[in-house]
Amino acid sequence: MKRLILFSSLVILLVAGCKDDFDFEGTVKISSANGIGNLWIYSLDDKTEPIYDLKYNNEKDLSIPLNIGNYRLSGYTAKGYLSEVTFQIRSGKTVTIVYDKDNVGKITSN
Protein backbone atom coordinates (compact mmCIF):
# COMPACT_ATOMS: atom_id res chain seq x y z
CA MET A 1 0.00 0.00 0.00
CA LYS A 2 2.84 2.38 0.86
CA ARG A 3 4.44 1.66 -2.52
CA LEU A 4 1.21 2.45 -4.34
CA ILE A 5 0.86 5.78 -2.55
CA LEU A 6 4.52 6.62 -3.16
CA PHE A 7 4.26 5.66 -6.85
CA SER A 8 1.03 7.65 -7.29
CA SER A 9 2.59 10.70 -5.64
CA LEU A 10 5.63 10.46 -7.90
CA VAL A 11 3.48 10.21 -11.04
CA ILE A 12 1.41 13.24 -9.97
CA LEU A 13 4.56 15.29 -9.36
CA LEU A 14 6.01 14.36 -12.75
CA VAL A 15 2.82 15.15 -14.64
CA ALA A 16 2.29 18.43 -12.79
CA GLY A 17 5.83 19.54 -13.65
CA CYS A 18 5.43 19.03 -17.41
CA LYS A 19 5.18 22.13 -19.60
CA ASP A 20 2.82 22.23 -22.54
CA ASP A 21 4.33 25.40 -24.02
CA PHE A 22 7.34 23.90 -25.80
CA ASP A 23 8.37 26.18 -28.65
CA PHE A 24 9.10 24.36 -31.92
CA GLU A 25 10.60 27.43 -33.57
CA GLY A 26 13.69 29.54 -33.42
CA THR A 27 14.91 32.47 -35.48
CA VAL A 28 17.76 33.15 -37.85
CA LYS A 29 18.86 36.76 -38.20
CA ILE A 30 20.95 37.57 -41.26
CA SER A 31 22.81 40.76 -41.99
CA SER A 32 25.17 41.64 -44.82
CA ALA A 33 27.48 44.60 -45.30
CA ASN A 34 26.76 44.39 -49.05
CA GLY A 35 22.99 43.96 -48.82
CA ILE A 36 21.14 40.78 -49.74
CA GLY A 37 19.88 39.90 -53.20
CA ASN A 38 18.70 36.29 -53.04
CA LEU A 39 18.81 33.74 -50.24
CA TRP A 40 18.28 30.01 -50.31
CA ILE A 41 17.72 28.06 -47.12
CA TYR A 42 17.93 24.28 -47.31
CA SER A 43 17.15 21.65 -44.70
CA LEU A 44 20.15 19.37 -44.26
CA ASP A 45 17.69 16.49 -44.68
CA ASP A 46 17.03 17.58 -48.31
CA LYS A 47 19.94 19.43 -49.85
CA THR A 48 18.45 19.70 -53.35
CA GLU A 49 15.25 21.71 -52.88
CA PRO A 50 15.34 24.93 -50.87
CA ILE A 51 12.65 25.36 -48.24
CA TYR A 52 13.02 29.13 -48.72
CA ASP A 53 13.87 30.87 -51.99
CA LEU A 54 13.85 34.52 -50.95
CA LYS A 55 14.41 37.57 -53.12
CA TYR A 56 15.31 40.89 -51.54
CA ASN A 57 16.16 44.33 -52.76
CA ASN A 58 19.59 44.69 -51.11
CA GLU A 59 18.18 44.70 -47.59
CA LYS A 60 20.86 44.75 -44.90
CA ASP A 61 19.05 42.87 -42.10
CA LEU A 62 16.53 40.01 -42.12
CA SER A 63 14.84 37.88 -39.49
CA ILE A 64 13.30 34.53 -40.47
CA PRO A 65 11.44 32.11 -38.15
CA LEU A 66 12.36 28.45 -38.70
CA ASN A 67 11.37 25.14 -37.15
CA ILE A 68 13.99 23.49 -34.99
CA GLY A 69 16.53 21.59 -37.12
CA ASN A 70 19.71 21.88 -39.16
CA TYR A 71 19.95 24.18 -42.16
CA ARG A 72 22.27 25.43 -44.89
CA LEU A 73 22.19 29.01 -46.16
CA SER A 74 23.50 30.30 -49.46
CA GLY A 75 22.78 33.36 -51.54
CA TYR A 76 24.25 36.31 -53.34
CA THR A 77 24.61 40.07 -53.17
CA ALA A 78 25.46 42.69 -55.76
CA LYS A 79 29.13 42.00 -54.91
CA GLY A 80 29.03 38.20 -55.43
CA TYR A 81 27.96 34.97 -53.78
CA LEU A 82 27.68 34.62 -50.01
CA SER A 83 29.77 31.91 -48.37
CA GLU A 84 27.61 28.90 -47.54
CA VAL A 85 27.01 28.38 -43.84
CA THR A 86 25.30 25.61 -41.92
CA PHE A 87 23.50 26.32 -38.68
CA GLN A 88 21.18 24.77 -36.14
CA ILE A 89 17.90 26.22 -34.94
CA ARG A 90 17.04 25.36 -31.34
CA SER A 91 13.78 25.93 -29.49
CA GLY A 92 13.24 29.60 -28.67
CA LYS A 93 16.82 30.55 -29.63
CA THR A 94 18.20 32.98 -32.22
CA VAL A 95 21.08 32.31 -34.58
CA THR A 96 22.75 35.41 -36.01
CA ILE A 97 24.71 35.25 -39.26
CA VAL A 98 26.72 38.34 -40.16
CA TYR A 99 28.33 38.63 -43.61
CA ASP A 100 31.27 41.01 -43.92
CA LYS A 101 32.23 43.09 -46.99
CA ASP A 102 33.93 40.00 -48.50
CA ASN A 103 30.67 37.99 -48.16
CA VAL A 104 32.14 35.68 -45.49
CA GLY A 105 29.56 34.66 -42.86
CA LYS A 106 30.19 34.44 -39.13
CA ILE A 107 27.66 32.67 -36.91
CA THR A 108 26.73 33.42 -33.32
CA SER A 109 23.96 31.85 -31.25
CA ASN A 110 22.14 32.70 -28.05
C-alpha positions as CSV (number, residue, x, y, z in Angstrom):
1,M,0.0,0.0,0.0
2,K,2.8,2.4,0.9
3,R,4.4,1.7,-2.5
4,L,1.2,2.5,-4.3
5,I,0.9,5.8,-2.5
6,L,4.5,6.6,-3.2
7,F,4.3,5.7,-6.8
8,S,1.0,7.7,-7.3
9,S,2.6,10.7,-5.6
10,L,5.6,10.5,-7.9
11,V,3.5,10.2,-11.0
12,I,1.4,13.2,-10.0
13,L,4.6,15.3,-9.4
14,L,6.0,14.4,-12.7
15,V,2.8,15.1,-14.6
16,A,2.3,18.4,-12.8
17,G,5.8,19.5,-13.7
18,C,5.4,19.0,-17.4
19,K,5.2,22.1,-19.6
20,D,2.8,22.2,-22.5
21,D,4.3,25.4,-24.0
22,F,7.3,23.9,-25.8
23,D,8.4,26.2,-28.7
24,F,9.1,24.4,-31.9
25,E,10.6,27.4,-33.6
26,G,13.7,29.5,-33.4
27,T,14.9,32.5,-35.5
28,V,17.8,33.1,-37.8
29,K,18.9,36.8,-38.2
30,I,20.9,37.6,-41.3
31,S,22.8,40.8,-42.0
32,S,25.2,41.6,-44.8
33,A,27.5,44.6,-45.3
34,N,26.8,44.4,-49.0
35,G,23.0,44.0,-48.8
36,I,21.1,40.8,-49.7
37,G,19.9,39.9,-53.2
38,N,18.7,36.3,-53.0
39,L,18.8,33.7,-50.2
40,W,18.3,30.0,-50.3
41,I,17.7,28.1,-47.1
42,Y,17.9,24.3,-47.3
43,S,17.2,21.7,-44.7
44,L,20.2,19.4,-44.3
45,D,17.7,16.5,-44.7
46,D,17.0,17.6,-48.3
47,K,19.9,19.4,-49.8
48,T,18.4,19.7,-53.3
49,E,15.2,21.7,-52.9
50,P,15.3,24.9,-50.9
51,I,12.7,25.4,-48.2
52,Y,13.0,29.1,-48.7
53,D,13.9,30.9,-52.0
54,L,13.8,34.5,-50.9
55,K,14.4,37.6,-53.1
56,Y,15.3,40.9,-51.5
57,N,16.2,44.3,-52.8
58,N,19.6,44.7,-51.1
59,E,18.2,44.7,-47.6
60,K,20.9,44.7,-44.9
61,D,19.1,42.9,-42.1
62,L,16.5,40.0,-42.1
63,S,14.8,37.9,-39.5
64,I,13.3,34.5,-40.5
65,P,11.4,32.1,-38.1
66,L,12.4,28.5,-38.7
67,N,11.4,25.1,-37.1
68,I,14.0,23.5,-35.0
69,G,16.5,21.6,-37.1
70,N,19.7,21.9,-39.2
71,Y,19.9,24.2,-42.2
72,R,22.3,25.4,-44.9
73,L,22.2,29.0,-46.2
74,S,23.5,30.3,-49.5
75,G,22.8,33.4,-51.5
76,Y,24.2,36.3,-53.3
77,T,24.6,40.1,-53.2
78,A,25.5,42.7,-55.8
79,K,29.1,42.0,-54.9
80,G,29.0,38.2,-55.4
81,Y,28.0,35.0,-53.8
82,L,27.7,34.6,-50.0
83,S,29.8,31.9,-48.4
84,E,27.6,28.9,-47.5
85,V,27.0,28.4,-43.8
86,T,25.3,25.6,-41.9
87,F,23.5,26.3,-38.7
88,Q,21.2,24.8,-36.1
89,I,17.9,26.2,-34.9
90,R,17.0,25.4,-31.3
91,S,13.8,25.9,-29.5
92,G,13.2,29.6,-28.7
93,K,16.8,30.6,-29.6
94,T,18.2,33.0,-32.2
95,V,21.1,32.3,-34.6
96,T,22.7,35.4,-36.0
97,I,24.7,35.3,-39.3
98,V,26.7,38.3,-40.2
99,Y,28.3,38.6,-43.6
100,D,31.3,41.0,-43.9
101,K,32.2,43.1,-47.0
102,D,33.9,40.0,-48.5
103,N,30.7,38.0,-48.2
104,V,32.1,35.7,-45.5
105,G,29.6,34.7,-42.9
106,K,30.2,34.4,-39.1
107,I,27.7,32.7,-36.9
108,T,26.7,33.4,-33.3
109,S,24.0,31.8,-31.3
110,N,22.1,32.7,-28.0
